[in-house]
Amino acid sequence: MGSRVRELAGATPATRDRYVDLLRVASLGTVVLGHWLMAAVTPDGVGNLLAVVPALQPLTWLLQVMPVFFFVGGFSHALSYRSLLRKRPEGAGSSVYSAFLRARLQRLLRPTMVFVLVWGAAALLVPLLGGGGGLTGVTLRMVTQPLWFIGIYLAMVAFTPPLLRLHERYGWGAFAGLAGAAVAVDVLRFAAGVPYVEFLNFAFVWLAVHQLGFLRADGHLRLRRPALLAGGGLIAATALVAFGPYPLSMVGMPGEKVSNMAPPTLALLAHGLWLVGAVELLRVPAARLLERPRVWRTVVAANGVAMTAFLWHLTAMFGVYGALLALDVTLPEPASAAWWVQVPPRLALAAALTAALVAAFRTFERPAAPAEPGSPGVPGRRGALDSAGGSGVGRPKVIGAPGPGPLAAFGATLCLLGVLGLSMVGFGGLLDGRTALLIAIPVSAPAAVAMTLGGWLLVERAGRGTR
């Protein structure tokens, strides 16, 4: 592993934007740390530290960094799709879309499907052995919750070609249109009381953040614009929370009537703007730091296993708590002095167990048979480095490219619905036919797994036909 990382790091082209790779790793790492810190586990169940100590909720303005990951995704997707367009015959837009989807979904769904199948097998085995209660039952229900992020990211991948065309025609206007739609949704939701309209912001808010990645890829987040984004976003988020119907926490809280996360709100979009502006202001000093070989090798190594670590980090956390309970170690009341004393060793144990799980499953984060070896975003010889690409300036236009391949688009839709459904229903009560509502339709865990797997196979079939 070490020699491979040194080879990848040494082969990095001078045009590569290394800061994007750092942001990808840092954002996922921050989410993992936040989940470990927020979990308030007792012998009676799992709570949320932010609900126990509401004074800690302002920390979510630093720890809720998913907007940064989706912003980086927009940058990466623009480069990847344009690279494929350059290498395809004129008028082959549909096949380019299929190849693009296959390449992006491989990196996401191979490790995800392994995670799902392992936990699905465990969910079948546990009740047969007479278990399923207590912390085990909670784990089976909650371990799939972070998959919502995979579902949203799948939607971003699927919408990249049309939104990239809008970006190239309207620039900042395309972002403004999505942001304006998010504003309209919240006005209809809170001022007019229109039911269910809030769910549209799962698309408008996150795709607006994704659109900022397109702007960065074309060099439109330079000069004073990051400072304006950071300052304007922070002022807007503060005003919306102070004077509007939005809660302080930028993550979901148990029992709250309004959540900034599910579905996303205008306050979360403003929060995303200030985060994107803030990380862009740090670009120059971070780039200097990343020129150091040891630092860059660390980022390359982390990029190669980041998705695997994200998928398994809750498994590791619940494993640590389960081991403590099995050893009759007392779990103090959350936020008590004894609880805080236990935090460092618990985090260290969770990190060690996550590392062990990564060592076991990291090979599935290296997709085989890429559609375009060596192209940005398509893991090939460069492996982990292919997640972000180069500077993004001077890329070919995609205005007028043909529409997506129907088979690939249908497969991506199935994957999206399956992953989101599984994040909601979990694996608890698998043999009892437990369901959760997904867009007003009851979905069980087996049905969600079948949709995800079937959709992936359709995308694979469509993508292989374009090689």
N, C-alpha and C positions, 0 to 999 in steps of 0.2 A: 504493500500500500504506500509506504513512504517513498519508494523509488518512483512509483507511478505519479504521485503528487508532484515530486520534484520535476519529472519530465513534463507534466502538464504546465506547471508554473513557468518552467524555462521556455516553453514553446509559446507563451503568451505574446500575441502581436502587439506592436507598439501602439496601434490604433484602438486597442481594447479599452473600454471604459470600466476600469476595475471597481470603481465606486459602486456601480450598479450591483456587482456581485456581493460586495460588502453589505449593501442595504438589504438584499434578499436574505442573507444569512442572519443579519442583526435583527430584522423584523420578526422572522420565525423564532429566533432565540428569545426575543423579548416576550412573545406570546406564550412560549413554553414556561418561562420564568413566572409570568403573571398567573398562569393557571396553577402552578405549584404553590404560589404564595396565597392565592385567593381561596384555595380549598380548605375548609374548616371541617375536618373529619373527626367524628366522635364515634363511640361504639353504637350510637343510636342512628347515625346517618351522616350525610354530607351537607354542610351549609356553605355560606359565602362569607368570607372574612369582611368584605365591604358592607354587608348587611349587619354584621355584629359590631363593627366600628365604622359608622358612616363618615366619620372625619377623615378616613383614608380614601374616600371616593375621588378627591382631586388627583390622586395618583394615576387614575385611569386616563388622564389627559397626556400622560407620558407612556403608559403601558399599553394603551389601545393603539397599536401600530399597524393593524391590518391595512389601513389606507396606504401605507408606504409600500407594502408588498404588492398591492393591486396597481399602484403607480409604476413600480418596477416592471410588473407584468405587461403594462401597456407599452413601455419602452421595448421590452424584449419581443413582444408579439409583432410590433411594427417592423423591426429588423428582420425577424424570421420570415414573415410573409413576403416582404420585399425581396429578400434573398432568393426565395423560391420562384418568385415572378421573373427574376433576371435569368434564371436557369431553365425556364420553360419556353416552349414555342409560342409564338404569337397566337392569342386567342384561346389559350389553354387554361383559362381562369378557374373553371370548375375542377379540373384535375389538380391544380395548385391548391385549391381549398381542401380537397381531400387529403393531399399529402401533408399540408400544414396541420390539419386536425390530427392526423395519425401521429405525427411527430410530437406534437404538444401533449396529446393524451397518453402516449406511451410513458412519458416521464411522470405523469400524474397517476395513471390508473394501474400500472404494473405493481408498484408498491402498495397502492390502495387496495387492490383486489386481494393481494396476499394477506394484508391486514384483515380484511373482511372475512376471508375464508378461514383464517386461523381462529378468529373470534366466533365465527358462526359454528365451527366445530366444537369450540369450548361451550357455547350456549346450548348445543345439543347434548353434550356429555354431562354437564353439571347437574341438570335435573335427574338424569338417569342414575346419578350417584347419590341422589338424595339431597343435593345442595340447592342453592339459588336464593337463599335468604340472607339477611344482614348485608354486610359490605359486599359480598359476592353479587347479590342481586342489584345493588346500587351500581356496581362496576359494569355489569352487563347492560344496564340502561344508559349509563353516562359515557362509556368509553368511545362511542361513535359520534358524540356531539360535535367535536371539531371538524367532522366531515362536511359541515355546512360550507366551510371555506373552500373545500374542493369543488363543491357544486357551483358556487358563485364564480370561481375561477374558470370552470368549464364553460359557463355562459360567456365570460369575457373572451375566451378563445374562439367560441363559435361566432360571436358578433364582430370579431376583429376586422374582416374584410369590408363589410359595409360601413362600419364606423371609421375605418381608416380612409375610405373614399370621402366621407363627410369631412373628416379632418383636413384632407388635402384640398378640398374645395372651399371650406369656410374657416379653417384655422381655429382661432379662439372662439369663433361663432358656434362651432359644433359643441364645444364644451359649454358655452353659455346656454345653448338650447337644452342640453341635458340638465344643467343646474336649474334653469328656469322651470323645467318640467317637475323637478323635485320640489321647488317652491310651490308650484300649483297643487301638487299632491297634498302637501301639508296644509295649505289653505283650505282645500276641500275637506280634508280630514278634521281639522280642529275648528275651523270657522263655520263650515257648512254642515259638518257631521255626516258626510257621505260615507256609508259603510264600505269596508273592504278596499277602498281606494289606496290606503296606506301601503298595501303590498306591492304596488307599482314601484315604490322607491327601492325595493331590492334591486331593480334594474337601473333606475335613474341615478341614484346616489353612487352606487359602485361603478357604473359605467362612466360617470363623470370623472371620478378619480382615475379610472383607467385611461380616459382621454388625455389627462395631463401627461401620461407617459408618452403618448404620441407627440405631444408638444415638445417634450424634452428630447425625443429622438430627432426632431428637426431643428433643435437649437433654439427654441422659443422660450426657454426658461433661463435666460441669461440676463446680464446687467442687473437692473434693480427689480426685476419681476419676482424673484424668490422672496425678497424682503417685503414686497407688497402682498404677496400671497400669505406669508407668515403673519405679518401684522394685521392684514385685513381679516384673515381667517380666525385669528385669535380674538380679535375684537368682536367679530360677528358671533362666534361660538359663545363668548362670555355674555353678550347681550341677549342671545336667544335663551340661554339657561337662566339668566337673571330675570328677564321680563316675559318670557314665553312659557309655553306649557311643557318645556323639555326638562328632564331630570339632570342632575349634576353628573352622574356616572355615565361614562361613555361605553360601558359594557352593560349587559343585561343584569337586572337585579331580581331576586325572587319576590313575587307578589306585587311588583310595581304595575300601575295602570298603564303607564307610558314607558316604553323602552327606546333608547336611542339606537339600539342595535337591531331589534327584531320586531317590526321592520325598521330599516334605517330611517333617520330623520334628517331634516335640514341642519340641525345642530351637529350631527355626525359628519355631514358634508363639510361644514365650516371647520370642524376639527381636522378633517382630512386635509383641507387647504393649508392650515397653519403647519401641520406636520410636514407636508411636502415642501412648503417654503423653507421650513427650518432645516430639513436634511439637505436641501440644495444650497443653503448658505454654508454648510459644512463641507461642500464638495472639494474645494481647493486644498484645505489642510488635510483632509482625508486622503486625497490623491497622492499627496507627498508621502504620507505614512505608508500607503500601499506600494510605493516604489521599493520599500525594503523587502528583500527576498523572503525573509522569515515570516513577515506579516502576510505577504501575498500567498505563500504556501499554506498558511493556516486558513485563509479564506477559501482557497481552492479545495482543500481537504474538507472543510465544513460544507461547501456547496455540493459536494458529491454525495452527502448523506443527509442533507437538511430535511428533505421531505420524509425520509424514513424516521428520523428523530421526531419530527412533528407528529406523525401518525401514532407512534408508540409511547409518547411521553406520558399520557394519562395512564396507560397500562403500567408503566414504571411507578408512577405516583401511588396508584392503588395497590400495587404489589408491595411497596414499602409499608404502607399503612396496614395491609393484611399481615405482613410479617411481624410488625410491632404488636398487633393484637394477638397473633398466634403465640408470641413469646411473653404474653401477659405484661407488656410494657404499658404503663398508664398513659392514656392520651389526655392531656390537660384540657381544660376549657379553652376554646379558641380565644385568642387575644389576651389571655392571662400571661403573667410573667413567666410561668413554667412553659407555656406554649411557645413564647418567643425564644426561650432558651433552646427548645428543641428544633427550631427552624433551620439553623445551619446544618446540623447532622442529617436532618430529613432531606434537605436539598441535595446534600452530597450523596446520600444513598440513592435518591431518585436519579441524579445525574449518572451515577455509576451503573445503575440498572438500565437506564436508557442507552448508555454506551454498549452494554452487553447485547441489548436487543438490536441495536444498529449493526453490530458486528455479525449478528445472525441473519439479518434481513437486508443488508445494504446492497447485495448483489442485484436485487430486483429494481433498484433505482437506476440501473444501467440498461436502457432499452437496446434490443438487438435489431438488426436490419433496418437502419434509418432510411427514410425516403430520399434524403439528400445528404450523404455523408459530409460532415465538416461544415454544413451551413449553420448560421446562428439559430439557436433554439432547437436544432435537430441533433441529439447526441450522437456523435460519431467518434472519430479518433480523439477529439479533444475532450470528450466526456463532459465532466462537470462544467467546463468553461463554456459550453454551448448554451447555457441558460440565459445569457444576457446579450452577448454580441458586442459590436464595436461602438463607435461614436454615434452612428445613425444619421449623420449629415450627408446630404447628397444622394439619397436613396431614390429608386425609380418611383414614378407616380403610379397609382393603381386606379385612377379615375377611368370608369368605363369598363373595368374588368368584368367578365361574365359572372353570373351568380354562382352560389355554392352548389356542389353536387348533392342531389336530393338524398342519396343513400347516406353520405357522410353527415349531412345535417340532421337527418332522422336519428342516426346513431348517437350523435352528440346530445340530442334532446332526451333520448332514453337514459343516457349516462347522467345527465343533469338531474332528471327527475328521480332516478334511482338513488343517487348519492344523497340528495336532499332528503328523500324519504327515509333513508337509513339513519341519517343524522337525527331525525325526529323520533323514530320509533325505537331505535336501539335494539339490543338483543335480549332484553329482559322479557320473560314470558313467551319465549319463542315457540314452545310447544303448546301454549295456550291460545295461539292465534292473536296475540296482541297487535293492535294497529294504531296508527296515528293519522291525522288528517293532513293531506298534502293537496293544497288547492281544492279543498272541499271533498276530496276523494280519500277514503280509508286505504292506507297502505300498510302491509305487513312487512316484516324484515325479509322473508323469503322472496316476496314480490319485488322489493327494492333491490335485492341482490341480483335477481334475474334480469331486471331492467338494466342495471349497470353493466352486467356481463354481456347481455345481448347487444346493448348499444355499442360497447367497446368492440365487439366482434364485427359489427357492421362498419364501424369506422376503419378498423383494420382491413377489412375486405375492400372498401372503397379506396383506401390509401395505397394498398399493394398494387392495385390496378394502374397506378400512375407512376410506378417506379421506372 
